[in-house]
């Protein structure tokens, strides 16, 4: 089995579902940071769609009483929204 290199990845993580959930709950990113006990750096990474540690995602799920699929979606790397470009 061949190893996939980072440059060859055709998928990426999208946290749009997280932002939609926060909006629906009337919460700000700062509220999420406080509830989940995560750093502002983690919030910044999430905002940029960057890689984030799994335990950070689990803290968010626990704080929002949700499942990982409620906050994260795997999408094609070429599927970039206008505001992301």
N, C-alpha and C positions, 0 to 999 in steps of 0.2 A: 504494500500500500504506500503510495507516494505521500510525502509531507506537503501540506499546503503552506506556502509562505504568506506573510502578512500582505505583501503587495498583490497577491493573487486572490485575496478574499473578495467575494462578490456579494457578501451580505454585511449588513451593519445593524446596530441596535438603534431603535428610535424610542425616545421617552415621551413622545407626544401624548400618549395615553395618560402618563403621569400628570402632565400639565393640565390636561382636560379634567382629570379627577380632582386636582387641586382647585381648579376654577369652579367646578360643580359644588365642591364643599365650602367654597368661599375662603380658601386658604391661600396665603402667600408663600413664596419660596422660603422666606424667613421663618414662617410658622412650621413648615416641614423640617427645616434645619433644627429647630428647637425640639419639636416632638420626637424626631428620629434620633437626635443626638449625633448629627453628622456635621462635618466641617463645611465652611463656606467654599472651600476648594472642591469638595464633592458636589455641591450645588452647581458650581461653575462648570465642572466636567459634565454633569447631567445636562446643563443648558446648552453645551456645545455638542452633545451627542457623543462624547468621548467615552473611552473604556472606564468602567467603574468596578470596584471590588464587589463580589457577590454578597459579602456580609453587609455592605452598605445598602444594597437593594433589599436584603432581608429585613434590615432595620426599618426601611421605609414601609415595607409591607406590614410589619408589625405595628408601626405607628398609625398607619391608615386602615388597618384591619382589612387587608386585601390580599390577593394572590399576585404572584410575579407577572402573570399574563395580563393583569389589570393595569400595570404600569409600564411594561416593556413589550416591544414588538420587534421581531426580526424582519427586516425588509431588504430588498435588493439595494446594493450600494449605489446603483445608478438612479434610484428613486429619491432624488433630492428635491425638496420643496424650494420654491423661489426665494423665500426668506433665508434658507440655509445657504444659498449660493452666494 
